[in-house]
Amino acid sequence: MSRPTLALAALALTTAALAAQPPRAVRRDIPITNAIRRAYAAGTRDSTGRPGRNYWQLRTDYTIRVRLDPATQRITGTETITLRNESPDTLRTISMRLPLNHFLFESPRAAPWVPAENTDGMPVTRLVVDGKEATLTNPRSTLARITLATPILPRATATIELDWNAKLPGGPGTGHRMTQRWGDTLFQPTQWFPRVAMYDDLRGWDTELYLGPSEFYNEFGRYDVRITAPGGWIVSGTGVLQNPEEVLTPRAREQLSHVLESDANTTIVGLDEVGPGNATAAGRELTWHFAADNVNDFAWATAKKFVWLATRATIPTKGPVPVHMVHLPGRAAQFANAGQYARHALEFYSKLWFPYPFPQLTLQDGPSSGMEYPMVINSNQGAADHETGHQWWPMTVSNNETWYGWMDEGFDQYMNILSDADAAGQAPRLDGLGQSYGRNAGNESEPPMMWNANYAGPSSYGFTTYAKTPLMLSMLGGIVGDSAVQRAHREFGVAWMWKHPSPWDWMFFMNRALGHDLGWFWNAWLFGTESVEASITGMRAVGPRTFVNVRQSGQMPSPVVLQVKLAASGNTIRPMRNAVMTDSLTAIVTWPVDVWFGGNRTFEAVLDFGGRAVESVLFDPGQRFPDRNPADNAWPRPQSR
């Protein structure tokens, strides 16, 4: 059989297959799992998407003392955790996270994240609960358990005391947090202390192991942290430094007092200030004391030689806050614009969502150059905008990143598009994003976004967690308007500040805030991997009216949005009720998604502009709806060259 004959046969088979497609069943409700159903019954959450009348969350306050020994690359710590059981449940066990056990040889790890080195993990050498010695079950796992001799009653408080130590891994690891030091002169500890695991109204104790790529789900609380490092070593971290007079030189303290006066960079510790008495106060060892209220984590960094710069960001309704930068002397180029980028991010996102709620921000140099913690980003200028954005999601609105990473990374990717455009003095370009998902939809390696991201696999984690959300929000903006999406999302963030929303809370909140029943939309984007696959299959004029045949071959429906070009002359144009004229001869005509709810895959759009002839029609002119082959969205068909 010849090639042309083969091509015609294939086309005939494809056409026949499309014609034979069964009616499309459009699911219009939001699937409810047992966990969220129980939360609704208990009143901790409700279908408005807001926290329920009985919403609760635990609180964990940490007092930590840690000492760094650069010669052995080891930290040794003691901590006291005050756990406040605000739940209605009696706690008979406590789940504990020991994250540095990730570096034990036998620890399960998700590819392709490779630890820099295998260590002896995170030995806990003393454990006391309410004054009584206790033991850990699975002490060599990233998730251990304490069985309590005396259960913690509702509204009661327990005190946990631990001594522990760990070697910080160094070497050629792959992935954020997999390398936490450069040699023995720079340390960047993350996930570095034992902590109480999350306990919530949806699943009780969070039982997910720390596998590497997926991030975290933590309680809010107060952190009081003292870090002992060699004299001359600058230490930065989450929170506000409580004892500058004990660890900083008079010159550094004087320089800090002027940071909020200007957008210029102020040098706190310069290139030529090295060692005890010059970079820091005198002393063989110094203890740096940080405190942070209402945060869900703590990170820090220290180096034998840090250059320390500071500038300011001016937060709407709040005023100026300091932005600190610490970097190695040879890496000044990577921080040349870091203060400017962080300032813009803090100010822009404060306007977009709500004012930056923390008292300062620090950018820390080191091997992990793209990771976020409260008031701290391990970043140079390259990821400054993205990592600063995480101060809103999840450092203030704290979702379960391990399961639903798209609720922080995906939201962040979307808002980075808006920030980048603002910094360039341009309008954000969201057209084309939604349509582009048609090229990915149906890939067998892609899990739905509601799949547990901890097990998403290396081939799809990045797309599902980071890249897909902006595509989804592009389509949503194509339906209700981009400004409406951002307004509703802002209201959601304010409603859930310092709390732990689930995807269901977000979906139902957005439905209510936007005034649309979007169950069909959430089903398609979050619970599936389908696309619209639209086409215009024909157009004919009958008297004063033009009939346009629109087909959707995919399982995801969309509104019918047509760009109609009218003839330059003819009868007086009479605009249609569901049309908006964008110029004298061009109209955008819209029919709601409801036209597909009966199951039909074809829709006949009737155009009547008072008898003015229609020259051409284009489906989805904003390119917001997923479509593998946009070339068949126009009529007449574009001529191939």
C-alpha positions in Angstrom: 0.0 0.0 0.0 1.4 3.4 -0.9 2.2 6.1 1.7 -0.7 8.4 0.5 -3.1 5.5 0.7 -1.8 4.6 4.2 -2.3 8.2 5.3 -5.8 8.4 4.0 -6.7 5.1 5.6 -5.3 6.3 9.0 -7.3 9.5 8.6 -10.5 7.6 7.9 -9.9 5.3 10.9 -9.3 8.4 13.1 -12.4 10.1 11.9 -14.5 7.0 12.3 -13.2 6.5 15.8 -14.0 10.1 16.8 -17.5 9.7 15.4 -18.0 6.5 17.3 -17.0 8.0 20.7 -19.6 7.4 23.3 -21.3 10.4 25.0 -19.0 12.2 27.5 -20.0 11.7 31.1 -19.0 14.9 32.9 -18.6 14.4 36.6 -19.7 17.7 38.3 -19.2 17.0 42.0 -15.9 17.1 44.0 -14.9 13.6 45.2 -15.0 13.4 49.0 -12.6 11.0 50.8 -13.3 9.4 54.2 -10.9 11.8 55.9 -12.5 15.0 54.7 -16.0 13.5 55.3 -15.1 12.8 58.9 -13.8 16.4 59.3 -17.1 17.8 58.0 -19.0 15.6 60.4 -16.8 16.8 63.3 -17.1 20.5 62.3 -13.4 21.0 61.9 -13.9 21.9 58.3 -16.9 22.7 56.1 -18.0 23.0 52.6 -17.6 26.8 52.5 -13.8 26.1 52.4 -13.2 28.0 55.6 -12.0 26.5 58.9 -15.0 24.9 60.7 -16.4 26.0 64.0 -14.5 23.2 65.7 -11.2 23.6 63.9 -8.1 22.8 66.0 -4.4 22.2 65.6 -1.6 21.2 68.0 1.1 23.7 69.0 4.7 22.7 69.5 7.2 25.1 71.1 10.9 24.3 70.8 13.8 25.4 73.1 17.0 24.1 71.4 20.7 24.4 72.3 23.1 23.1 69.6 26.8 23.2 69.2 28.8 22.9 66.0 32.2 21.2 65.9 33.6 21.9 62.4 36.5 19.5 62.9 34.1 16.5 63.1 31.3 18.2 61.0 29.0 17.3 63.9 26.2 19.1 65.7 25.3 18.1 69.3 22.0 19.3 70.6 19.6 19.3 73.5 16.0 20.4 73.2 12.8 20.7 75.1 9.5 20.5 73.2 6.3 21.7 74.8 3.4 19.9 73.1 -0.1 21.4 73.6 -2.8 19.0 72.7 -5.5 21.2 71.3 -7.3 18.3 69.8 -10.3 16.5 71.2 -8.3 13.3 71.2 -6.4 11.5 73.9 -2.8 11.0 72.6 -1.4 7.7 73.6 1.7 7.9 71.3 3.8 10.7 69.9 5.2 10.4 66.4 8.7 11.9 66.1 10.5 13.0 63.0 14.3 12.2 63.0 15.1 13.6 59.5 18.8 13.2 59.5 18.2 9.4 59.6 17.7 9.9 55.9 21.4 9.7 55.6 21.6 6.2 57.1 22.6 3.7 54.5 19.4 1.6 55.0 17.0 4.6 54.8 14.5 4.5 52.0 15.1 7.2 49.4 13.3 8.5 46.4 15.2 8.6 43.1 17.0 10.6 41.8 17.8 12.3 45.1 21.2 11.0 46.3 22.5 11.9 49.7 26.0 13.5 49.8 27.2 10.8 52.1 26.0 8.0 54.4 26.3 8.9 58.1 25.4 7.4 61.4 22.0 9.2 61.2 20.5 11.0 64.2 21.2 9.1 67.5 18.9 10.2 70.3 20.9 9.6 73.5 18.4 10.8 76.0 14.6 10.9 75.9 12.3 12.1 78.8 8.6 12.8 78.6 7.0 14.7 81.6 10.0 13.8 83.7 9.9 10.0 82.9 12.4 8.2 80.8 11.0 7.0 77.5 12.1 5.0 74.5 11.8 5.4 70.8 10.3 2.7 68.5 12.2 2.7 65.1 14.9 5.1 66.3 16.8 4.6 63.0 13.9 5.7 60.8 13.0 9.2 59.8 9.7 8.5 61.6 9.9 7.1 65.1 7.3 6.7 67.8 7.1 7.2 71.6 4.5 5.1 73.5 3.4 7.2 76.4 3.2 5.9 80.0 0.7 8.6 80.7 -1.6 9.6 77.8 -1.9 13.3 76.9 -5.5 14.4 77.5 -7.4 16.9 75.4 -6.3 20.5 76.2 -3.4 19.1 78.2 0.4 19.8 77.8 3.3 17.5 77.7 7.1 18.2 77.8 9.5 16.2 75.8 13.3 16.4 76.4 15.9 15.0 74.0 19.7 14.9 73.6 20.9 14.0 70.2 23.8 14.5 67.7 24.4 14.1 64.0 27.0 14.5 61.4 26.0 17.0 58.7 26.5 15.4 55.2 28.9 16.9 52.7 29.9 15.8 49.3 28.4 15.6 45.8 24.8 14.9 46.7 21.9 15.6 44.3 18.8 17.4 45.4 18.1 20.2 47.9 19.0 19.3 51.5 21.1 16.4 50.4 24.3 18.3 51.0 24.5 20.4 54.1 28.1 21.6 54.2 31.0 22.6 52.1 34.0 20.9 53.6 34.5 22.1 57.2 34.1 25.8 56.7 30.4 26.3 55.7 27.4 24.5 57.2 23.8 24.9 56.2 21.7 22.6 58.4 18.2 21.8 57.3 15.8 19.2 58.8 18.4 19.1 61.5 16.6 18.5 64.8 14.1 16.0 66.2 10.6 17.2 66.0 7.1 16.2 66.8 5.3 15.0 63.6 2.1 16.6 62.4 -1.2 15.5 64.0 -4.3 16.9 62.3 -8.1 16.4 62.1 -7.8 14.6 58.8 -5.5 11.6 59.4 -4.2 11.9 63.0 -0.5 11.4 63.0 1.3 12.1 59.7 3.0 8.8 59.0 4.9 9.7 55.8 8.6 8.9 55.7 11.1 11.5 54.6 12.1 10.2 51.2 13.9 13.3 49.8 12.0 15.3 47.1 8.7 15.9 48.9 8.7 18.5 51.5 7.1 19.0 54.8 4.0 19.3 57.0 4.7 20.9 60.4 3.0 22.4 63.4 3.3 26.1 64.3 5.0 27.2 67.5 7.7 29.3 69.1 11.3 28.6 68.6 14.0 29.7 71.0 17.3 28.5 69.6 20.9 29.0 70.8 23.7 28.0 68.4 27.3 27.7 69.5 29.9 28.1 66.8 33.6 29.1 66.7 34.4 32.7 67.3 34.6 34.7 64.0 32.0 32.5 62.4 28.8 34.4 61.3 25.6 32.6 62.2 22.3 33.4 60.5 18.9 31.8 60.9 15.1 31.9 61.3 13.9 34.5 63.7 15.4 37.7 65.3 18.9 37.7 66.9 18.4 38.3 70.6 22.0 39.0 71.7 23.8 41.1 69.2 25.8 42.8 71.9 27.3 39.4 72.8 28.2 38.1 69.3 28.7 41.2 67.1 31.3 43.9 67.0 30.4 47.5 67.8 30.9 48.4 64.2 28.5 45.6 63.0 25.9 46.7 65.5 26.2 50.3 64.3 25.8 49.3 60.7 22.7 47.2 61.5 21.1 50.3 63.1 21.0 52.0 59.7 19.7 49.2 57.5 16.1 50.4 57.5 17.1 53.9 56.3 17.8 53.1 52.7 17.2 50.6 49.9 21.0 50.5 49.3 23.0 47.5 50.6 24.7 48.1 53.9 27.8 46.1 54.7 27.5 44.6 58.2 30.6 42.4 58.0 32.9 43.1 55.1 35.4 41.1 53.1 38.4 42.1 55.2 36.8 41.4 58.6 37.9 37.9 59.5 38.0 36.0 62.8 37.1 36.7 66.4 37.2 40.4 67.3 36.9 41.4 63.6 34.0 39.5 62.0 32.4 38.8 65.4 32.9 39.7 69.0 36.0 38.2 70.6 36.0 34.7 72.0 37.0 31.1 71.1 33.3 30.2 70.9 30.2 32.3 70.7 26.5 31.4 71.2 24.0 33.1 68.9 20.5 33.3 70.3 17.5 33.5 67.9 13.8 33.6 68.7 10.8 33.2 66.3 7.1 33.2 67.1 4.4 31.4 65.2 6.7 29.6 62.7 6.6 26.0 61.4 10.3 25.3 61.1 13.8 26.7 61.8 16.9 26.7 59.6 20.3 28.3 60.0 23.7 28.6 58.3 27.2 29.4 59.4 30.6 29.9 57.8 34.2 30.6 58.8 34.0 33.6 56.5 30.7 35.1 55.5 30.3 38.5 54.0 27.1 40.0 55.5 25.1 42.6 53.7 21.6 44.0 54.5 19.0 46.1 52.9 15.3 46.7 53.4 11.9 46.0 51.9 9.0 48.3 52.6 5.9 46.3 53.4 2.5 47.9 52.7 0.6 48.8 56.0 3.7 47.6 58.0 6.7 49.6 57.0 10.4 48.5 56.4 11.8 45.2 57.4 15.5 44.1 57.1 16.6 41.7 54.4 19.9 40.1 55.3 22.3 38.3 52.9 25.3 36.1 53.9 27.6 34.7 51.3 31.1 33.4 50.8 33.6 36.1 49.6 34.1 34.4 46.2 30.4 34.3 45.5 29.6 38.0 45.5 28.4 37.8 41.8 25.6 35.4 42.8 24.3 38.0 45.3 24.8 41.2 43.4 21.1 41.6 42.7 19.8 39.3 45.5 18.7 42.1 47.8 16.8 43.9 44.9 15.0 40.7 43.8 14.1 39.8 47.4 12.8 43.3 48.1 10.6 43.3 45.0 9.2 39.8 45.9 8.4 40.9 49.5 6.7 44.1 48.4 4.9 42.6 45.3 3.6 39.5 47.1 2.5 41.7 50.1 0.3 43.6 47.7 -0.9 40.5 45.8 -1.8 38.4 48.9 -1.3 40.0 52.3 1.5 41.9 54.0 4.6 39.9 54.8 4.0 38.7 58.4 7.5 38.2 59.6 10.0 40.7 61.1 12.9 39.9 58.7 14.2 37.8 55.8 17.6 36.2 55.4 19.2 34.8 52.2 21.8 32.1 53.1 24.6 30.9 50.8 25.5 27.3 50.7 25.1 24.0 48.8 21.3 24.1 48.9 20.6 27.1 46.7 16.9 26.7 46.4 15.0 25.9 49.6 12.7 27.9 51.9 12.1 28.1 55.6 10.3 30.7 57.8 12.2 34.0 57.5 15.1 32.1 55.7 15.7 31.2 52.1 18.7 29.1 51.1 19.1 31.0 47.9 21.2 33.4 45.9 19.6 35.8 43.4 18.8 32.9 41.1 15.8 31.6 43.1 15.3 34.7 45.3 11.8 35.5 43.9 10.5 31.9 44.1 11.9 31.1 47.5 10.7 34.4 48.9 7.2 33.6 47.6 7.2 30.5 49.9 7.0 32.8 52.9 3.2 33.0 52.0 2.8 29.3 50.9 3.5 27.3 53.1 5.2 29.3 55.8 2.1 31.2 56.6 -0.7 29.2 54.9 0.7 25.8 55.8 -0.5 22.9 53.6 0.6 19.3 53.6 3.5 19.7 51.2 4.4 16.0 51.4 1.0 14.9 49.9 0.0 18.0 47.9 3.1 19.8 46.9 1.2 21.7 44.2 -0.5 23.7 46.9 2.8 25.5 47.7 5.2 24.9 44.8 2.5 25.2 42.1 0.9 28.3 43.7 4.4 29.7 43.9 5.2 29.0 40.2 2.0 30.8 39.3 2.7 33.9 41.4 6.3 34.0 40.1 4.8 34.6 36.6 3.0 37.6 38.0 6.0 38.9 39.9 8.4 38.5 36.9 6.1 40.5 34.7 5.7 43.2 37.4 9.4 43.5 37.8 9.7 44.0 34.0 6.9 46.5 33.9 4.8 44.3 31.7 1.4 42.6 32.0 1.7 38.9 32.9 1.3 36.5 30.0 -1.0 33.7 31.1 -2.4 33.0 27.6 -1.1 29.8 26.1 -0.3 28.1 29.4 -3.6 26.2 29.8 -3.6 25.2 26.2 -0.1 23.7 26.5 -1.3 21.1 28.9 -2.8 19.3 25.9 0.7 18.3 25.0 1.2 16.5 28.3 -2.2 15.1 29.1 -2.6 11.4 28.8 1.1 10.6 29.6 1.0 7.3 31.4 3.7 8.4 33.8 1.7 11.4 35.1 -0.3 10.9 38.3 -3.3 13.1 39.1 -2.4 16.1 41.3 -4.4 14.6 44.1 -2.0 11.6 44.2 0.3 11.5 47.2 3.4 13.4 45.8 5.7 11.5 48.2 5.3 8.6 45.7 4.9 10.5 42.5 8.2 9.2 41.1 11.1 11.1 39.4 9.6 11.4 36.0 6.5 13.3 37.1 7.2 14.9 40.5 8.5 18.1 39.0 5.6 18.5 36.5 2.8 17.6 38.8 4.1 19.5 41.8 5.5 22.6 40.1 4.5 23.1 36.5 0.9 22.0 36.3 -0.7 24.4 38.7 0.0 27.6 36.5 -1.6 25.7 33.6 -4.7 25.0 35.6 -4.9 28.6 36.9 -4.5 29.8 33.3 -7.6 27.9 32.3 -9.5 29.1 35.4 -8.6 32.7 34.5 -9.8 32.1 31.0 -13.2 31.2 32.5 -13.7 33.7 35.4 -10.9 36.2 34.7 -7.4 36.3 36.1 -8.1 39.1 38.5 -11.0 37.2 40.0 -8.8 34.1 40.5 -6.2 36.2 42.3 -8.8 38.0 44.4 -10.4 34.6 45.5 -7.0 33.1 46.2 -6.0 36.1 48.3 -9.2 35.7 50.4 -8.4 32.0 50.8 -4.9 32.9 52.1 -6.3 35.4 54.6 -8.9 32.9 55.9 -6.2 30.2 56.4 -3.3 32.2 57.8 -1.4 30.2 60.4 -3.6 27.1 59.7 -3.4 24.0 57.6 -5.8 23.9 54.7 -6.5 20.8 52.5 -7.2 20.7 48.8 -10.9 20.4 49.5 -10.8 23.6 51.5 -9.2 25.4 48.6 -11.6 23.9 46.0 -14.8 24.8 48.0 -13.5 28.2 49.0 -12.7 29.1 45.4 -16.1 27.9 44.3 -17.8 30.2 46.8 -15.5 33.1 46.2 -15.8 33.0 42.5 -19.6 32.3 42.5 -19.2 29.3 40.3 -19.9 25.6 40.8 -16.5 24.3 39.5 -16.7 20.7 40.5 -16.3 19.7 36.9 -13.1 21.8 36.7 -11.5 20.4 39.8 -12.4 16.9 38.7 -10.7 17.3 35.4 -7.5 19.1 36.7 -6.9 17.7 40.1 -8.4 14.2 40.0 -7.6 13.3 36.4 -5.1 13.8 33.6 -7.5 14.6 30.7 -7.7 17.4 28.2 -10.3 19.3 26.1 -9.2 18.4 22.6 -11.5 20.9 20.8 -11.9 21.5 17.1 -14.1 23.4 14.8 -15.4 20.9 12.2 -17.5 23.1 10.0 -19.2 26.5 9.5 -22.2 27.4 7.3 -24.3 30.5 6.7 -28.1 30.2 6.6 -29.8 33.5 6.0 -28.6 36.1 8.6 -27.2 33.4 10.9 -24.0 31.4 10.9 -23.8 28.0 12.4 -20.4 26.8 13.8 -19.9 23.1 14.7 -17.6 22.8 17.8 -16.4 19.4 18.9 -14.6 18.3 22.1 -13.0 14.9 21.8 -11.3 14.9 25.3 -12.8 14.1 28.6 -12.3 17.6 30.0 -15.0 20.0 29.1 -14.7 23.8 28.7 -16.8 26.8 27.9 -17.2 27.5 24.2 -15.3 30.7 23.6 -15.2 31.8 20.0 -13.3 34.7 18.4 -15.5 35.9 15.5 -14.2 38.1 12.7 -16.9 39.9 10.8 -16.9 41.1 7.3 -15.8 44.7 6.7 -19.0 45.7 5.1 -22.7 44.6 5.1 -25.6 44.9 7.4 -25.3 47.0 10.6 -23.7 44.9 13.3 -26.0 44.0 16.1 -24.0 42.6 19.0 -25.1 39.3 20.5 -26.1 39.2 24.2 -23.3 36.7 25.0 -20.7 38.6 23.0 -18.1 41.3 23.8 -16.8 43.4 20.9 -13.0 43.8 21.1 -12.9 46.1 18.1 -15.3 47.2 15.4 -15.2 43.9 13.6 -14.2 41.3 16.2 -16.3 39.7 18.9 -15.6 37.2 21.7 -18.7 35.0 22.0 -19.1 32.7 25.0 -21.4 29.8 25.9 -21.0 28.3 29.4 -19.5 24.9 30.0 -23.1 23.7 30.8 -23.7 23.1 27.1 -21.7 19.8 27.5 -23.3 18.5 30.6 -25.9 16.5 28.6 -23.2 14.3 27.3 -22.9 15.6 23.7 -19.5 15.9 22.2 -20.6 18.4 19.6 -22.2 21.8 20.0 -23.7 24.0 17.3 -22.9 27.6 18.0 -25.3 30.0 16.4 -24.0 33.4 15.5 -26.3 36.3 14.6 -24.8 39.8 14.3 -27.8 41.3 12.5 -27.0 39.7 9.2 -23.3 40.8 9.0 -21.3 38.0 7.4 -18.8 36.0 9.4 -15.4 35.7 7.8 -13.6 33.4 10.3 -14.0 31.8 13.7 -11.3 30.7 16.2 -12.0 28.5 19.3 -10.2 29.5 22.5 -8.5 32.7 21.3 -6.8 33.1 24.7 -5.3 29.6 24.4 -6.4 28.7 27.9 -8.0 25.2 27.4 -5.8 22.1 27.0 -5.6 21.0 23.4 -3.1 18.7 21.7 -3.7 20.1 18.2 -4.7 23.8 18.2 -4.4 23.9 14.5 -7.9 22.6 14.1 -9.5 25.3 16.2 -9.9 27.7 13.4 -12.3 27.9 10.5 -11.6 28.3 7.7 -8.6 26.0 8.3 -5.2 27.7 8.0 -3.5 26.9 4.8 -0.4 24.8 5.3 2.7 26.1 3.6 
